[in-house]
Amino acid sequence: MEKIQVKWAVLEDSEDLAIIHSKGWKAAYKGIIPDDLLDNIRIDKRRKIFERALTEKNEETCVLVVD
């Protein structure tokens, strides 16, 4: 059985979080939400949102890491 390590996200995780978030939304909502709205979900925009959240500590964000 694999050990799963849970850690709090840090600023350096912003890019990976943005990629996962953007691609996840596009995959999950394809055919449900119009493509023009999904096309507006961009990694650079999401990265800034995660950077702000992790810097201002307004939201708690964690990353699950498989050891």
N, CA, C and O atoms as CSV, one atom per row, in Angstrom:
chain,resi,resn,atom,element,x,y,z
A,1,MET,N,N,0.836,-1.174,0.000
A,1,MET,CA,C,0.000,0.000,0.000
A,1,MET,C,C,0.888,1.247,0.000
A,1,MET,O,O,1.865,1.331,0.745
A,2,GLU,N,N,0.529,2.209,-0.847
A,2,GLU,CA,C,1.317,3.430,-0.932
A,2,GLU,C,C,1.024,4.352,0.235
A,2,GLU,O,O,-0.115,4.476,0.686
A,3,LYS,N,N,2.077,4.994,0.711
A,3,LYS,CA,C,1.936,5.978,1.778
A,3,LYS,C,C,1.546,7.314,1.137
A,3,LYS,O,O,2.155,7.732,0.152
A,4,ILE,N,N,0.544,7.977,1.690
A,4,ILE,CA,C,0.116,9.269,1.173
A,4,ILE,C,C,0.491,10.339,2.183
A,4,ILE,O,O,0.137,10.262,3.360
A,5,GLN,N,N,1.208,11.329,1.702
A,5,GLN,CA,C,1.619,12.454,2.539
A,5,GLN,C,C,0.761,13.661,2.187
A,5,GLN,O,O,0.632,14.005,1.012
A,6,VAL,N,N,0.181,14.300,3.177
A,6,VAL,CA,C,-0.631,15.497,2.964
A,6,VAL,C,C,0.162,16.678,3.493
A,6,VAL,O,O,0.653,16.653,4.622
A,7,LYS,N,N,0.286,17.718,2.669
A,7,LYS,CA,C,1.016,18.901,3.107
A,7,LYS,C,C,0.267,20.151,2.693
A,7,LYS,O,O,-0.499,20.135,1.729
A,8,TRP,N,N,0.488,21.235,3.421
A,8,TRP,CA,C,-0.082,22.516,3.051
A,8,TRP,C,C,0.626,23.041,1.812
A,8,TRP,O,O,1.845,22.924,1.685
A,9,ALA,N,N,-0.138,23.614,0.910
A,9,ALA,CA,C,0.442,24.205,-0.298
A,9,ALA,C,C,1.263,25.432,0.080
A,9,ALA,O,O,0.955,26.141,1.038
A,10,VAL,N,N,2.304,25.658,-0.691
A,10,VAL,CA,C,3.144,26.841,-0.544
A,10,VAL,C,C,3.163,27.573,-1.880
A,10,VAL,O,O,2.711,27.041,-2.893
A,11,LEU,N,N,3.678,28.775,-1.876
A,11,LEU,CA,C,3.696,29.607,-3.065
A,11,LEU,C,C,4.298,28.884,-4.274
A,11,LEU,O,O,3.845,29.072,-5.403
A,12,GLU,N,N,5.303,28.073,-4.035
A,12,GLU,CA,C,5.964,27.341,-5.125
A,12,GLU,C,C,5.051,26.307,-5.782
A,12,GLU,O,O,5.365,25.816,-6.867
A,13,ASP,N,N,3.942,25.973,-5.156
A,13,ASP,CA,C,2.982,25.014,-5.714
A,13,ASP,C,C,1.988,25.669,-6.671
A,13,ASP,O,O,1.210,24.971,-7.322
A,14,SER,N,N,2.003,26.983,-6.764
A,14,SER,CA,C,0.994,27.723,-7.534
A,14,SER,C,C,0.878,27.267,-8.986
A,14,SER,O,O,-0.231,27.090,-9.490
A,15,GLU,N,N,1.992,27.077,-9.651
A,15,GLU,CA,C,1.964,26.680,-11.064
A,15,GLU,C,C,1.310,25.308,-11.230
A,15,GLU,O,O,0.446,25.133,-12.089
A,16,ASP,N,N,1.717,24.335,-10.411
A,16,ASP,CA,C,1.135,22.987,-10.499
A,16,ASP,C,C,-0.358,23.004,-10.171
A,16,ASP,O,O,-1.151,22.336,-10.833
A,17,LEU,N,N,-0.735,23.770,-9.149
A,17,LEU,CA,C,-2.151,23.884,-8.801
A,17,LEU,C,C,-2.948,24.492,-9.949
A,17,LEU,O,O,-4.060,24.052,-10.242
A,18,ALA,N,N,-2.384,25.492,-10.590
A,18,ALA,CA,C,-3.056,26.151,-11.713
A,18,ALA,C,C,-3.251,25.189,-12.886
A,18,ALA,O,O,-4.307,25.181,-13.519
A,19,ILE,N,N,-2.249,24.395,-13.165
A,19,ILE,CA,C,-2.335,23.422,-14.262
A,19,ILE,C,C,-3.416,22.382,-13.955
A,19,ILE,O,O,-4.262,22.090,-14.801
A,20,ILE,N,N,-3.383,21.832,-12.750
A,20,ILE,CA,C,-4.369,20.818,-12.362
A,20,ILE,C,C,-5.777,21.400,-12.389
A,20,ILE,O,O,-6.704,20.772,-12.901
A,21,HIS,N,N,-5.936,22.592,-11.841
A,21,HIS,CA,C,-7.245,23.233,-11.781
A,21,HIS,C,C,-7.788,23.512,-13.185
A,21,HIS,O,O,-8.938,23.191,-13.483
A,22,SER,N,N,-6.977,24.099,-14.028
A,22,SER,CA,C,-7.406,24.461,-15.385
A,22,SER,C,C,-7.758,23.232,-16.216
A,22,SER,O,O,-8.823,23.170,-16.831
A,23,LYS,N,N,-6.859,22.261,-16.226
A,23,LYS,CA,C,-7.107,21.054,-17.022
A,23,LYS,C,C,-8.271,20.252,-16.459
A,23,LYS,O,O,-9.048,19.667,-17.214
A,24,GLY,N,N,-8.393,20.221,-15.139
A,24,GLY,CA,C,-9.487,19.498,-14.502
A,24,GLY,C,C,-10.848,20.067,-14.875
A,24,GLY,O,O,-11.769,19.325,-15.214
A,25,TRP,N,N,-10.968,21.394,-14.810
A,25,TRP,CA,C,-12.224,22.033,-15.190
A,25,TRP,C,C,-12.557,21.774,-16.653
A,25,TRP,O,O,-13.703,21.478,-16.991
A,26,LYS,N,N,-11.554,21.887,-17.518
A,26,LYS,CA,C,-11.804,21.698,-18.952
A,26,LYS,C,C,-12.241,20.269,-19.256
A,26,LYS,O,O,-13.104,20.050,-20.105
A,27,ALA,N,N,-11.655,19.310,-18.573
A,27,ALA,CA,C,-12.025,17.907,-18.786
A,27,ALA,C,C,-13.397,17.598,-18.184
A,27,ALA,O,O,-14.218,16.924,-18.806
A,28,ALA,N,N,-13.634,18.091,-16.981
A,28,ALA,CA,C,-14.872,17.762,-16.267
A,28,ALA,C,C,-16.105,18.417,-16.885
A,28,ALA,O,O,-17.187,17.828,-16.887
A,29,TYR,N,N,-15.946,19.622,-17.402
A,29,TYR,CA,C,-17.112,20.381,-17.856
A,29,TYR,C,C,-17.233,20.504,-19.365
A,29,TYR,O,O,-18.076,21.255,-19.855
A,30,LYS,N,N,-16.397,19.771,-20.121
A,30,LYS,CA,C,-16.494,19.752,-21.578
A,30,LYS,C,C,-17.872,19.238,-21.969
A,30,LYS,O,O,-18.296,18.175,-21.515
A,31,GLY,N,N,-18.568,19.990,-22.807
A,31,GLY,CA,C,-19.896,19.589,-23.239
A,31,GLY,C,C,-21.009,20.030,-22.293
A,31,GLY,O,O,-22.191,19.910,-22.616
A,32,ILE,N,N,-20.626,20.540,-21.124
A,32,ILE,CA,C,-21.607,21.019,-20.155
A,32,ILE,C,C,-21.602,22.550,-20.134
A,32,ILE,O,O,-22.649,23.198,-20.152
A,33,ILE,N,N,-20.394,23.098,-20.096
A,33,ILE,CA,C,-20.197,24.551,-20.109
A,33,ILE,C,C,-19.709,24.919,-21.507
A,33,ILE,O,O,-18.887,24.202,-22.077
A,34,PRO,N,N,-20.194,26.008,-22.060
A,34,PRO,CA,C,-19.757,26.407,-23.410
A,34,PRO,C,C,-18.231,26.518,-23.516
A,34,PRO,O,O,-17.556,26.976,-22.594
A,35,ASP,N,N,-17.711,26.084,-24.669
A,35,ASP,CA,C,-16.268,26.089,-24.892
A,35,ASP,C,C,-15.642,27.465,-24.717
A,35,ASP,O,O,-14.514,27.565,-24.234
A,36,ASP,N,N,-16.348,28.531,-25.099
A,36,ASP,CA,C,-15.752,29.864,-24.968
A,36,ASP,C,C,-15.496,30.223,-23.500
A,36,ASP,O,O,-14.550,30.951,-23.201
A,37,LEU,N,N,-16.323,29.725,-22.592
A,37,LEU,CA,C,-16.072,29.948,-21.168
A,37,LEU,C,C,-14.907,29.086,-20.676
A,37,LEU,O,O,-14.065,29.550,-19.907
A,38,LEU,N,N,-14.867,27.834,-21.123
A,38,LEU,CA,C,-13.760,26.955,-20.729
A,38,LEU,C,C,-12.434,27.447,-21.291
A,38,LEU,O,O,-11.395,27.312,-20.644
A,39,ASP,N,N,-12.464,28.013,-22.484
A,39,ASP,CA,C,-11.235,28.541,-23.090
A,39,ASP,C,C,-10.680,29.709,-22.290
A,39,ASP,O,O,-9.487,30.004,-22.363
A,40,ASN,N,N,-11.537,30.374,-21.529
A,40,ASN,CA,C,-11.106,31.514,-20.718
A,40,ASN,C,C,-10.432,31.081,-19.414
A,40,ASN,O,O,-9.846,31.907,-18.715
A,41,ILE,N,N,-10.515,29.796,-19.086
A,41,ILE,CA,C,-9.830,29.267,-17.907
A,41,ILE,C,C,-8.396,28.976,-18.325
A,41,ILE,O,O,-8.092,27.940,-18.916
A,42,ARG,N,N,-7.531,29.919,-18.000
A,42,ARG,CA,C,-6.136,29.824,-18.442
A,42,ARG,C,C,-5.209,29.619,-17.246
A,42,ARG,O,O,-5.464,30.107,-16.145
A,43,ILE,N,N,-4.139,28.891,-17.492
A,43,ILE,CA,C,-3.182,28.564,-16.435
A,43,ILE,C,C,-2.591,29.822,-15.817
A,43,ILE,O,O,-2.450,29.895,-14.596
A,44,ASP,N,N,-2.242,30.813,-16.629
A,44,ASP,CA,C,-1.622,32.021,-16.075
A,44,ASP,C,C,-2.575,32.770,-15.141
A,44,ASP,O,O,-2.144,33.311,-14.123
A,45,LYS,N,N,-3.860,32.803,-15.479
A,45,LYS,CA,C,-4.847,33.452,-14.608
A,45,LYS,C,C,-5.030,32.667,-13.307
A,45,LYS,O,O,-5.083,33.247,-12.223
A,46,ARG,N,N,-5.125,31.354,-13.427
A,46,ARG,CA,C,-5.317,30.513,-12.242
A,46,ARG,C,C,-4.097,30.575,-11.330
A,46,ARG,O,O,-4.235,30.571,-10.106
A,47,ARG,N,N,-2.902,30.633,-11.918
A,47,ARG,CA,C,-1.682,30.724,-11.113
A,47,ARG,C,C,-1.728,31.975,-10.232
A,47,ARG,O,O,-1.374,31.925,-9.054
A,48,LYS,N,N,-2.162,33.086,-10.807
A,48,LYS,CA,C,-2.253,34.336,-10.042
A,48,LYS,C,C,-3.264,34.216,-8.901
A,48,LYS,O,O,-3.043,34.748,-7.813
A,49,ILE,N,N,-4.365,33.520,-9.150
A,49,ILE,CA,C,-5.372,33.313,-8.104
A,49,ILE,C,C,-4.785,32.492,-6.957
A,49,ILE,O,O,-4.970,32.828,-5.788
A,50,PHE,N,N,-4.078,31.415,-7.298
A,50,PHE,CA,C,-3.468,30.590,-6.255
A,50,PHE,C,C,-2.355,31.346,-5.537
A,50,PHE,O,O,-2.216,31.220,-4.320
A,51,GLU,N,N,-1.562,32.126,-6.264
A,51,GLU,CA,C,-0.507,32.918,-5.622
A,51,GLU,C,C,-1.108,33.889,-4.606
A,51,GLU,O,O,-0.599,34.028,-3.494
A,52,ARG,N,N,-2.184,34.553,-4.992
A,52,ARG,CA,C,-2.830,35.498,-4.090
A,52,ARG,C,C,-3.399,34.771,-2.860
A,52,ARG,O,O,-3.227,35.226,-1.729
A,53,ALA,N,N,-4.069,33.652,-3.090
A,53,ALA,CA,C,-4.657,32.897,-1.980
A,53,ALA,C,C,-3.579,32.416,-1.010
A,53,ALA,O,O,-3.776,32.454,0.205
A,54,LEU,N,N,-2.453,31.969,-1.533
A,54,LEU,CA,C,-1.392,31.453,-0.668
A,54,LEU,C,C,-0.602,32.562,0.000
A,54,LEU,O,O,-0.033,32.358,1.072
A,55,THR,N,N,-0.560,33.718,-0.612
A,55,THR,CA,C,0.162,34.853,-0.024
A,55,THR,C,C,-0.677,35.543,1.036
A,55,THR,O,O,-0.176,35.881,2.108
A,56,GLU,N,N,-1.959,35.754,0.737
A,56,GLU,CA,C,-2.837,36.472,1.655
A,56,GLU,C,C,-3.403,35.574,2.744
A,56,GLU,O,O,-3.940,36.070,3.734
A,57,LYS,N,N,-3.292,34.276,2.578
A,57,LYS,CA,C,-3.804,33.302,3.544
A,57,LYS,C,C,-5.309,33.454,3.762
A,57,LYS,O,O,-5.811,33.155,4.846
A,58,ASN,N,N,-6.031,33.919,2.735
A,58,ASN,CA,C,-7.486,34.051,2.845
A,58,ASN,C,C,-8.186,32.710,2.665
A,58,ASN,O,O,-9.288,32.504,3.173
A,59,GLU,N,N,-7.547,31.809,1.948
A,59,GLU,CA,C,-8.114,30.492,1.703
A,59,GLU,C,C,-7.075,29.457,2.136
A,59,GLU,O,O,-5.872,29.679,2.003
A,60,GLU,N,N,-7.543,28.354,2.643
A,60,GLU,CA,C,-6.623,27.281,2.983
A,60,GLU,C,C,-6.577,26.319,1.810
A,60,GLU,O,O,-7.607,25.811,1.368
A,61,THR,N,N,-5.396,26.078,1.318
A,61,THR,CA,C,-5.198,25.222,0.167
A,61,THR,C,C,-4.190,24.155,0.536
A,61,THR,O,O,-3.129,24.464,1.078
A,62,CYS,N,N,-4.506,22.906,0.250
A,62,CYS,CA,C,-3.529,21.847,0.502
A,62,CYS,C,C,-3.298,21.038,-0.765
A,62,CYS,O,O,-4.138,20.994,-1.664
A,63,VAL,N,N,-2.154,20.409,-0.806
A,63,VAL,CA,C,-1.782,19.569,-1.926
A,63,VAL,C,C,-1.588,18.165,-1.400
A,63,VAL,O,O,-0.922,17.972,-0.382
A,64,LEU,N,N,-2.162,17.176,-2.080
A,64,LEU,CA,C,-1.952,15.777,-1.712
A,64,LEU,C,C,-0.786,15.248,-2.527
A,64,LEU,O,O,-0.776,15.335,-3.755
A,65,VAL,N,N,0.185,14.704,-1.834
A,65,VAL,CA,C,1.375,14.185,-2.488
A,65,VAL,C,C,1.478,12.703,-2.181
A,65,VAL,O,O,1.401,12.301,-1.020
A,66,VAL,N,N,1.652,11.885,-3.213
A,66,VAL,CA,C,1.849,10.454,-3.009
A,66,VAL,C,C,3.347,10.210,-2.890
A,66,VAL,O,O,4.116,10.529,-3.797
A,67,ASP,N,N,3.742,9.650,-1.776
A,67,ASP,CA,C,5.161,9.330,-1.531
A,67,ASP,C,C,5.657,8.254,-2.465
A,67,ASP,O,O,6.823,7.865,-2.397
